Amino acid sequence: MTDVISKAVNKGIIIIILVLLILVLIFAFLLKTSQSQEVIITTDKTEYGLNEVLTITVKNNLTDSICLSPCSLGLLEKKNGQWEIYDYEECKKPDECLERIEPKQAKSFEFDIYATEPGLHRMVLPSCINCQLGDDFREDERFYSNEFTISR
């Protein structure tokens, strides 16, 4: 009888350990997901026509500042089965940090939509974490906007 009780207790302990392990893994995944989205990029609309102005707002919820380069600001990706970045000309401006967004601050930027194809898009924002204005730009992290449609 004590053998049966002992086996039942051991099974119960194993089940409790497995449940706790699963909960820890879920918590770690959720924490990582929330940290990677601490810079939020939103567009002013979800649908645009060609030659319209697209406005994005970048909200920095990090504890560090982020810096942006004019060469990386305004990059678009289009969904063709998977996300593909547009093939841009080489940037003629200095690739340095010219825009800085402090922690808990937001900035808006406007872009003309031209030379794009109709379809589902999103903005890509390569960012330099804790860089100073005028520093050479280095991409530490990449953030993405919500999806939006460009139509003719």
NUDO-974259 format. One record per residue (C-alpha): residue in three letters; x, y, z; residue number from 1. Coordinates in Angstrom, 2 decimals, padded with zeros to 5 digits, m for minus. Example, Ala and Ser with C-alpha at 12.3 -4.5 7.8 and 13.67 -1.06 7.14 Angstrom:
! residues 2
<"ALA" <012.30 m004.50 007.80> 1>;
<"SER" <013.67 m001.06 007.14> 2>;
! end
This chain:
! residues 152
<"MET" <000.00 000.00 000.00> 1>;
<"THR" <002.82 002.38 000.84> 2>;
<"ASP" <004.37 001.56 m002.56> 3>;
<"VAL" <001.22 002.76 m004.32> 4>;
<"ILE" <001.13 005.94 m002.24> 5>;
<"SER" <004.85 006.54 m002.83> 6>;
<"LYS" <004.42 006.16 m006.61> 7>;
<"ALA" <001.42 008.49 m006.59> 8>;
<"VAL" <003.35 011.13 m004.64> 9>;
<"ASN" <006.33 010.82 m007.02> 10>;
<"LYS" <004.00 011.22 m010.05> 11>;
<"GLY" <002.42 014.26 m008.42> 12>;
<"ILE" <005.81 015.84 m007.78> 13>;
<"ILE" <006.89 015.20 m011.38> 14>;
<"ILE" <003.66 016.73 m012.71> 15>;
<"ILE" <004.09 019.80 m010.49> 16>;
<"ILE" <007.70 020.23 m011.66> 17>;
<"LEU" <006.65 019.92 m015.32> 18>;
<"VAL" <003.83 022.45 m014.89> 19>;
<"LEU" <006.20 024.91 m013.16> 20>;
<"LEU" <008.78 024.44 m015.93> 21>;
<"ILE" <006.15 025.12 m018.60> 22>;
<"LEU" <004.99 028.25 m016.73> 23>;
<"VAL" <008.58 029.53 m016.47> 24>;
<"LEU" <009.10 028.99 m020.22> 25>;
<"ILE" <005.85 030.79 m021.08> 26>;
<"PHE" <006.79 033.70 m018.81> 27>;
<"ALA" <010.28 033.94 m020.37> 28>;
<"PHE" <008.79 033.93 m023.88> 29>;
<"LEU" <006.26 036.64 m023.00> 30>;
<"LEU" <008.94 038.76 m021.35> 31>;
<"LYS" <011.23 038.48 m024.38> 32>;
<"THR" <008.36 039.31 m026.76> 33>;
<"SER" <007.33 042.39 m024.78> 34>;
<"GLN" <010.92 043.66 m024.54> 35>;
<"SER" <011.50 043.37 m028.30> 36>;
<"GLN" <008.44 045.55 m028.96> 37>;
<"GLU" <009.30 048.38 m026.61> 38>;
<"VAL" <009.70 050.76 m029.53> 39>;
<"ILE" <006.29 051.11 m031.13> 40>;
<"ILE" <005.91 052.44 m034.65> 41>;
<"THR" <002.43 053.32 m035.84> 42>;
<"THR" <001.17 054.80 m039.08> 43>;
<"ASP" <m001.53 057.46 m039.18> 44>;
<"LYS" <m003.69 055.29 m041.46> 45>;
<"THR" <m003.97 051.66 m042.52> 46>;
<"GLU" <m004.50 052.38 m046.22> 47>;
<"TYR" <m002.72 054.82 m048.53> 48>;
<"GLY" <m002.87 055.72 m052.18> 49>;
<"LEU" <000.21 056.35 m054.31> 50>;
<"ASN" <001.64 059.86 m053.89> 51>;
<"GLU" <000.09 060.24 m050.43> 52>;
<"VAL" <002.01 061.31 m047.35> 53>;
<"LEU" <002.56 058.57 m044.80> 54>;
<"THR" <003.12 059.68 m041.22> 55>;
<"ILE" <004.71 057.39 m038.65> 56>;
<"THR" <004.98 057.99 m034.95> 57>;
<"VAL" <007.86 056.33 m033.14> 58>;
<"LYS" <007.25 055.85 m029.40> 59>;
<"ASN" <010.34 054.88 m027.44> 60>;
<"ASN" <009.29 052.88 m024.38> 61>;
<"LEU" <012.84 051.70 m023.73> 62>;
<"THR" <014.92 052.94 m020.81> 63>;
<"ASP" <017.60 053.97 m023.36> 64>;
<"SER" <017.49 056.52 m026.15> 65>;
<"ILE" <017.39 055.44 m029.78> 66>;
<"CYS" <019.07 057.20 m032.69> 67>;
<"LEU" <018.08 057.07 m036.33> 68>;
<"SER" <020.02 057.72 m039.51> 69>;
<"PRO" <018.60 059.51 m042.55> 70>;
<"CYS" <019.77 056.47 m044.55> 71>;
<"SER" <017.60 054.12 m042.51> 72>;
<"LEU" <014.59 056.35 m041.92> 73>;
<"GLY" <011.70 055.57 m044.24> 74>;
<"LEU" <012.62 052.04 m045.29> 75>;
<"LEU" <009.65 050.04 m046.55> 76>;
<"GLU" <009.07 046.32 m046.78> 77>;
<"LYS" <006.44 044.68 m048.98> 78>;
<"LYS" <004.80 041.33 m048.29> 79>;
<"ASN" <005.42 038.94 m051.19> 80>;
<"GLY" <004.80 035.70 m049.31> 81>;
<"GLN" <007.51 036.89 m046.93> 82>;
<"TRP" <008.64 040.41 m046.09> 83>;
<"GLU" <011.04 041.89 m048.65> 84>;
<"ILE" <012.74 045.26 m048.35> 85>;
<"TYR" <012.57 047.57 m051.35> 86>;
<"ASP" <015.79 047.84 m053.32> 87>;
<"TYR" <016.82 051.43 m052.60> 88>;
<"GLU" <019.49 053.55 m054.24> 89>;
<"GLU" <022.63 054.03 m052.22> 90>;
<"CYS" <022.08 056.74 m049.61> 91>;
<"LYS" <023.98 059.93 m050.47> 92>;
<"LYS" <023.65 061.42 m046.98> 93>;
<"PRO" <026.12 060.78 m044.15> 94>;
<"ASP" <025.22 057.58 m042.32> 95>;
<"GLU" <025.23 059.09 m038.87> 96>;
<"CYS" <022.79 059.54 m036.02> 97>;
<"LEU" <020.75 062.63 m036.87> 98>;
<"GLU" <017.52 061.91 m034.99> 99>;
<"ARG" <017.41 060.92 m031.33> 100>;
<"ILE" <014.34 059.81 m029.39> 101>;
<"GLU" <014.73 059.85 m025.63> 102>;
<"PRO" <013.14 057.23 m023.35> 103>;
<"LYS" <009.36 057.58 m022.98> 104>;
<"GLN" <009.28 060.15 m025.81> 105>;
<"ALA" <007.74 060.03 m029.28> 106>;
<"LYS" <008.53 061.68 m032.63> 107>;
<"SER" <006.61 061.73 m035.88> 108>;
<"PHE" <008.06 061.61 m039.39> 109>;
<"GLU" <006.43 062.12 m042.79> 110>;
<"PHE" <007.27 060.29 m046.01> 111>;
<"ASP" <006.00 060.68 m049.55> 112>;
<"ILE" <004.80 057.38 m050.98> 113>;
<"TYR" <006.19 057.07 m054.48> 114>;
<"ALA" <007.84 054.37 m056.54> 115>;
<"THR" <006.09 051.71 m054.52> 116>;
<"GLU" <003.91 048.86 m055.63> 117>;
<"PRO" <000.36 048.29 m054.42> 118>;
<"GLY" <000.07 045.72 m051.65> 119>;
<"LEU" <000.70 045.08 m047.96> 120>;
<"HIS" <003.62 047.03 m046.46> 121>;
<"ARG" <005.32 047.95 m043.19> 122>;
<"MET" <008.02 050.43 m042.19> 123>;
<"VAL" <011.38 049.15 m041.00> 124>;
<"LEU" <013.37 051.20 m038.53> 125>;
<"PRO" <016.99 050.20 m037.91> 126>;
<"SER" <018.02 051.88 m034.65> 127>;
<"CYS" <021.17 052.63 m032.72> 128>;
<"ILE" <020.65 052.21 m028.98> 129>;
<"ASN" <022.22 054.89 m026.75> 130>;
<"CYS" <024.12 056.57 m029.59> 131>;
<"GLN" <024.76 060.28 m029.54> 132>;
<"LEU" <023.76 062.74 m032.25> 133>;
<"GLY" <026.53 062.90 m034.84> 134>;
<"ASP" <027.89 059.41 m034.02> 135>;
<"ASP" <028.46 057.00 m036.90> 136>;
<"PHE" <025.30 054.96 m037.24> 137>;
<"ARG" <025.37 051.30 m036.23> 138>;
<"GLU" <022.31 049.09 m036.28> 139>;
<"ASP" <021.73 047.63 m032.83> 140>;
<"GLU" <018.10 046.69 m033.28> 141>;
<"ARG" <015.38 046.76 m035.93> 142>;
<"PHE" <011.78 047.72 m035.25> 143>;
<"TYR" <008.69 047.39 m037.45> 144>;
<"SER" <005.50 049.35 m037.85> 145>;
<"ASN" <001.99 048.04 m038.11> 146>;
<"GLU" <001.04 046.67 m041.53> 147>;
<"PHE" <m000.68 048.97 m044.02> 148>;
<"THR" <m001.93 048.75 m047.59> 149>;
<"ILE" <m000.84 050.88 m050.53> 150>;
<"SER" <m003.34 050.94 m053.39> 151>;
<"ARG" <m003.37 052.67 m056.77> 152>;
! end
